[in-house]
Each structure stands twice: as C-alpha cells, then as structure tokens.
Amino acid sequence: MTARALHWFRNDLRLADNPALAAAAEAGPVFCLYILDTGPDRRAIGGASRWWLSRSLAALGEALAAKGGRLVLMEGDPAVLLPRVGAEADITLVTWNRRYEAAEIALDRKLKEDLSGNGIDVRSFNGELLNEPWEVTTTTGQPMKVFTPYWRAARQKGEPSAPIAAPPRVPALPLPASIEALTVSLDDLGLEPRKPDWAGGLRAAWTPGEAGAAARLDDFIGSGLSGYAEDRDRPDRAGTSRLSPHLHFGEIGPRQIWHALHHARATGEAAGSERDAEKFLSEIGWREFSHHLLFHNPELASRNYDSRFDAFPWQPDEAALGRWQRGQTGIPLVDAGMRELWTTGGMHNRVRMVVASFLIKHLLQDWRAGEAWFWDTLVDADTANNAASWQWVAGSGADASPYFRIFNPVTQGETHDPRGTYVRQWVPELAALSDRDIHQPWKASEKTLRDAGVQIGENYPAPLVDLAFGRQRALEAFATIRSR
Ligand SMILES: Cc1cc2nc3c(=O)[nH]c(=O)nc-3n(C[C@H](O)[C@H](O)[C@H](O)COP(=O)(O)OP(=O)(O)OC[C@H]3O[C@@H](n4cnc5c(N)ncnc54)[C@H](O)[C@@H]3O)c2cc1C
C-alpha cells in the first residue's frame, strides 16, 4: 500500500543525499512542506539568513517542480501546524532530518509523540553531519571536549556512508482545501528586504540553492583547493570554499563533500595536495565538533562554557559596539572585516577571529554582543558554529584559545594581508597608503597621510582604543577571574 507521506524540510534544502526525503518519496506521493517557524522559545533567524532562505526556498521549489513535486510553504508554530496538517491531509508517514539544538530537539520530540499518538509513522534521519553528536565519545563514553582527539576518533569510524541520489520523481500529494487555506506564497513570508533593499551585495556574492552549492564544491575541488592549507588564512586570496551558508541550509551535506573530495583525489581530478585536502576536511571536522559541543551543552549560545567567565568584568559600551558593527573602529583590518560582513553577509575566517578578539579583548565587550550581531548579519549564521567560535575566541569555550592570546590586528594584517589588498577593497579611503602604512595609518607621517588623502578623525576614524593599552587592560581583566 502506498503511504501518504509528508517530508518536513528544515535545514536540508536539497534533493540529493536527503535521506528523509528519499524515504518519503519511496513510500508514495509526497507533501513537501517548509514552515517558517515563529513558535515560542525559538530564536528568530537574522536578516541575512532570511534573505538566503528566501532564495534557497525558491530554488528548492523549482527543483521539486521539475520532478513533479510541489513545495508548500506555511508560517507559524510547527507544534500546532503539523498535527493539524497530519490529521486533515490523512498523512500516514512523516519524515525529517534530525536537528541538534535544544529547542528544536524538544519540538521534534513532542511532535514525534503527538503524531505517533495519532497513528502516523514518524521517521527521522541524519542528513546534516558525518557523525551525530552522540556517536563520537571518549573511550569511557563521555562527550569530547578537545578537537584533536574528537577528530581522530571521528576519523577512526571510517568512511561515511555513500551519499544517496536525488529521488527520480517526487510526485505531489493532492491537498484538501482546508490545508490549501493554510499555505502562503514565498512573497507572503516577506523574507527579503524591501525598503530599503540592502541585499544587493548579497545577491552579487552568492548563489543560494542546491545547484549553486554543487557548482561551488566542483569549482573548489577542481581548482580552489590548491594551496588551501596556507591560503585559507589569507583574506586577500579566494582561498576557501565559501560553502558555509550552503552547508548551514543543507543545500549540500558533508557526506557529499567527503565523497566528492575522495573521488576527485582518486581520479586525479582534485587540485591541491593531500595536506590541502586533509586541512579542508578538518575544517568540516570543526563543524562537526561544534555540533557535538552544542548538543552536549544546550546553552552554548547564551552561557559561558567555562563558568569562571560568568564573573568577567565586561564593560558594556553601546557606542563602541556600534562603531565595531559599522566598521568605524579606526583599525583597518577590523573595519574591513565588518564592512565585508555588512555588504556581503560573509567574512573570512581569519578576519572573523581578529574582529571577535578585538571586540572581546581590546574593547571588553561581552562575546554574546558579537555573537548576536553575527547572527543577524551572516548568511551562514549557525547556532553551533557561531557560538562555539565566539566562545573559542573569548577563551570561555571548549578547547578554546587561551584568554591571553590577544590578536594584534596590525600584525595580523601584516601577516595575512601583506599587500593590504583586502583592506583596500573594503576601506577604500585608505587605498592610497603604502603597504607598510595601511594597517596602522595613525603611525604614518602627516605628509604621507596628506599625499594619500587620509585625514585621521575626518575621513577615517582615529583608533577606538590604543592597542597596547587595550591589550594590557584585557590581561588585567582576565587576571581577576583566572584563579577562580
Ligand atoms: C567569531 C566567529 C564566528 C563564526 N560564525 C560562524 C557561523 O555562524 N557559521 C559558520 O558556518 N561558521 C562560522 N564561523 C567559522 C568559519 O569562520 C566559517 O565557517 C568559514 O569562514 C566559512 O568559510 P568557508 O566556507 O570558505 O570555509 P572553509 O575554510 O572552506 O571550510 C569548509 C567548511 O568547514 C566549516 N568550518 C570552517 N571553519 C570552521 C570553524 N572554525 N568552526 C566550525 N565550522 C567551520 C564550514 O562549514 C565551512 O564551510 C565563525 C568563526 C568565528 C571566528
């Protein structure tokens, strides 16, 4: 007997290697549903993520239509909508891919109970990770706290299963009128900014959707991977995959990446060395580790992992935070990163570490203020990766960078953007300065500044904080909690 299946899309906006969708499509015609979740206790996604989601849903809708399917959109609380939809559309099977954030787990658990209680078969799958958070443990079965042993243990589990192909057809399940009445259009969801439309830079930088993700992966493995182990630290080079938003929204999964990379290496089609490939895979490993941490520490995005930091003497300063957010700190590499973020919804990893360190340490702002800004402005904003990374930089996280490791944004710029190319792109008012002066314009002579058209305090700000003073103040603040 064929089932009346419903696949609930969440952050798995793809057809290929989507185990939950495949199970639904094998069972019968599928009601493909996406719900913009506005239920209680759920953190609303940020502005840049809303833009991405809109484009990704449009792409998914087209891909499903090409397979005889239909993507149905709704808005509201899934805890209310799904049981109603299940009953009124006579659904017999509901499928989804699992999620790992506490509120989402609680919701999924409740729904599983409610739907099963109504006689509906509910089946969940792993569509998001190489290993689910409970699958990698210490030898005594405990959660892991340090990345290197985590990744070693994960690798020892062997190859991830091969990705499964997209279902050949996903015929749409006809819906009763009462369910049609609950559906909304993509436009109704109002995900894209209108007045003002600030998304021009995002449109220019990204191609959301499964096809965009696959093209980016191909391009990266075929050429971008070459030199990755070094270039990944160079914001002045296109040295990384830029797959993070595609991974976050599940337009591509890590099994696909793993196998595509291994296949390309085996057939000689991959650019780069073994070292480049291993380094790249270990970054996918950090993503896995972050999800592991979030699952075992549900409050990772809101509470210090290391509780000593609860007593840290932060100095909340709205004006300083605002200058950081707008890229007006007077520190060129920091300003370049924050402006790249504002314009494109992305920022290079090395620069993320520098701007985060500057905010937390030189400005003594609570890492949660930075996490919240990134949440709103990044197209790849991800509860696990964002929280784990902010806590890593703060020194409050698992396997974190020690607090006394304070990035100097000038030396970081000189090392990782030695010609100032990245700073020139995002801080054009400094473009005419020499490579030597561009990372610390306040040290240049008056004549040099005049010749380059730079007026400190006029067309480019003076540094928000003296770097040596800020560093010393941060170390003293840390000393107050170190012995606790
Ligand atoms: C303060 C701060 C906040 C961050 N917030 C996020 C976030 O919200 N979402 C997010 O996806 N990444 C976040 N990162 C991690 C990292 O900066 C991005 O994943 C990376 O820059 C994305 O670029 P890429 O896809 O070209 O990466 P690549 O170098 O090509 O790496 C491949 C993939 O590995 C994963 N990855 C890489 N580095 C990390 C890392 N340090 N932690 C976890 N996963 C990683 C990403 O999924 C990435 O797409 C943050 C880092 C910092 C320092």
The ligand as an SDF file (V2000), in Angstrom:
LIG
                    3D

 53 58  0  0  0  0  0  0  0  0999 V2000
   33.7280   34.5680   15.6600 C   0  0  0  0  0  0  0  0  0  0  0  0
   33.4060   33.5210   14.6170 C   0  0  0  0  0  0  0  0  0  0  0  0
   32.0790   33.2670   14.2760 C   0  0  0  0  0  0  0  0  0  0  0  0
   31.7800   32.2730   13.3280 C   0  0  0  0  0  0  0  0  0  0  0  0
   30.4630   32.0480   12.9930 N   0  0  0  0  0  0  0  0  0  0  0  0
   30.1580   31.0650   12.1040 C   0  0  0  0  0  0  0  0  0  0  0  0
   28.8020   30.8040   11.7520 C   0  0  0  0  0  0  0  0  0  0  0  0
   27.8510   31.4040   12.2740 O   0  0  0  0  0  0  0  0  0  0  0  0
   28.5620   29.8450   10.8210 N   0  0  0  0  0  0  0  0  0  0  0  0
   29.5720   29.1200   10.2400 C   0  0  0  0  0  0  0  0  0  0  0  0
   29.2960   28.2610    9.3970 O   0  0  0  0  0  0  0  0  0  0  0  0
   30.8540   29.3450   10.5740 N   0  0  0  0  0  0  0  0  0  0  0  0
   31.1820   30.2890   11.4840 C   0  0  0  0  0  0  0  0  0  0  0  0
   32.4970   30.5220   11.7910 N   0  0  0  0  0  0  0  0  0  0  0  0
   33.5280   29.6020   11.2820 C   0  0  0  0  0  0  0  0  0  0  0  0
   34.2220   29.9990    9.9750 C   0  0  0  0  0  0  0  0  0  0  0  0
   34.6560   31.3220   10.0320 O   0  0  0  0  0  0  0  0  0  0  0  0
   33.3290   29.8110    8.7430 C   0  0  0  0  0  0  0  0  0  0  0  0
   32.7420   28.5430    8.7420 O   0  0  0  0  0  0  0  0  0  0  0  0
   34.1760   29.9670    7.4740 C   0  0  0  0  0  0  0  0  0  0  0  0
   34.7720   31.2410    7.4250 O   0  0  0  0  0  0  0  0  0  0  0  0
   33.3110   29.7630    6.2570 C   0  0  0  0  0  0  0  0  0  0  0  0
   34.0540   29.9540    5.0900 O   0  0  0  0  0  0  0  0  0  0  0  0
   34.3050   28.7600    4.0840 P   0  0  0  0  0  0  0  0  0  0  0  0
   33.0110   28.0520    3.8270 O   0  0  0  0  0  0  0  0  0  0  0  0
   35.0030   29.3260    2.9150 O   0  0  0  0  0  0  0  0  0  0  0  0
   35.2390   27.8190    4.9450 O   0  0  0  0  0  0  0  0  0  0  0  0
   36.2760   26.6710    4.5250 P   0  0  0  0  0  0  0  0  0  0  0  0
   37.6030   27.0710    5.0270 O   0  0  0  0  0  0  0  0  0  0  0  0
   36.1730   26.3410    3.0920 O   0  0  0  0  0  0  0  0  0  0  0  0
   35.7990   25.4420    5.4310 O   0  0  0  0  0  0  0  0  0  0  0  0
   34.8680   24.4580    4.9780 C   0  0  0  0  0  0  0  0  0  0  0  0
   33.6870   24.3690    5.9250 C   0  0  0  0  0  0  0  0  0  0  0  0
   34.1190   23.9630    7.2130 O   0  0  0  0  0  0  0  0  0  0  0  0
   33.3080   24.5840    8.2100 C   0  0  0  0  0  0  0  0  0  0  0  0
   34.1670   25.4030    9.0670 N   0  0  0  0  0  0  0  0  0  0  0  0
   35.2820   26.0720    8.7230 C   0  0  0  0  0  0  0  0  0  0  0  0
   35.8350   26.6730    9.7990 N   0  0  0  0  0  0  0  0  0  0  0  0
   35.0330   26.3810   10.8390 C   0  0  0  0  0  0  0  0  0  0  0  0
   35.0560   26.7060   12.2400 C   0  0  0  0  0  0  0  0  0  0  0  0
   36.0430   27.4430   12.7760 N   0  0  0  0  0  0  0  0  0  0  0  0
   34.0680   26.2580   13.0270 N   0  0  0  0  0  0  0  0  0  0  0  0
   33.0650   25.4860   12.5150 C   0  0  0  0  0  0  0  0  0  0  0  0
   32.9910   25.1400   11.2040 N   0  0  0  0  0  0  0  0  0  0  0  0
   33.9560   25.5840   10.3850 C   0  0  0  0  0  0  0  0  0  0  0  0
   32.2980   25.4620    7.4880 C   0  0  0  0  0  0  0  0  0  0  0  0
   31.0890   24.7440    7.3630 O   0  0  0  0  0  0  0  0  0  0  0  0
   32.9640   25.6790    6.1430 C   0  0  0  0  0  0  0  0  0  0  0  0
   32.0480   25.9400    5.1030 O   0  0  0  0  0  0  0  0  0  0  0  0
   32.8270   31.5230   12.7320 C   0  0  0  0  0  0  0  0  0  0  0  0
   34.1560   31.7960   13.0790 C   0  0  0  0  0  0  0  0  0  0  0  0
   34.4400   32.7820   14.0050 C   0  0  0  0  0  0  0  0  0  0  0  0
   35.8800   33.0510   14.3670 C   0  0  0  0  0  0  0  0  0  0  0  0
  1  2  1  0
  2  3  1  0
  2 52  2  0
  3  4  2  0
  4  5  1  0
  4 50  1  0
  5  6  2  0
  6  7  1  0
  6 13  1  0
  7  8  2  0
  7  9  1  0
  9 10  1  0
 10 11  2  0
 10 12  1  0
 12 13  2  0
 13 14  1  0
 14 15  1  0
 14 50  1  0
 15 16  1  0
 16 17  1  0
 16 18  1  0
 18 19  1  0
 18 20  1  0
 20 21  1  0
 20 22  1  0
 22 23  1  0
 23 24  1  0
 24 25  2  0
 24 26  1  0
 24 27  1  0
 27 28  1  0
 28 29  2  0
 28 30  1  0
 28 31  1  0
 31 32  1  0
 32 33  1  0
 33 34  1  0
 33 48  1  0
 34 35  1  0
 35 36  1  0
 35 46  1  0
 36 37  1  0
 36 45  1  0
 37 38  2  0
 38 39  1  0
 39 40  1  0
 39 45  2  0
 40 41  1  0
 40 42  2  0
 42 43  1  0
 43 44  2  0
 44 45  1  0
 46 47  1  0
 46 48  1  0
 48 49  1  0
 50 51  2  0
 51 52  1  0
 52 53  1  0
M  END
$$$$
